[in-house]
Amino acid sequence: MAKMVGMNANYKEIAGVLRTFEGEKAFAREVLNKMVEAGSKRTFNSVNATLAAMATKGYVSKAKGVYNDKMLTQYTLTDEGRAELDKEPEAEVTAEGEGDAE
């Protein structure tokens, strides 16, 4: 079984924005709008694809909801997503430093 690596930078960026919404849930369009207001150059497809990928990893859950008279997917940050977002960054282990007994 592959080792779980944790959230990448894209996931953390999106999860951080998602966390700012009431109930830690929002539609992809709302997440994008908030990011663009903050100066991000992300596209809707980029945000939507990242949220969908996060759902497959269990960092967010999906539910249908109404946004601008359309039924769309609403994403909610999960306990797993919250835990990953709150993790302290770990120091990277390099192969060079391993096993040196000088």
Number of C-alpha atoms within 10 A of each C-alpha: 3 4 5 7 6 16 17 10 9 14 19 18 15 19 27 18 17 26 18 13 15 8 10 17 23 22 21 23 17 18 24 23 15 15 19 13 9 9 9 11 10 12 13 15 12 13 21 19 12 17 29 18 14 22 18 11 15 14 25 24 20 20 12 12 15 11 14 7 7 9 11 16 19 20 25 23 25 18 13 14 24 17 12 18 21 11 10 8 8 6 6 6 8 7 8 7 8 8 7 7 5 3
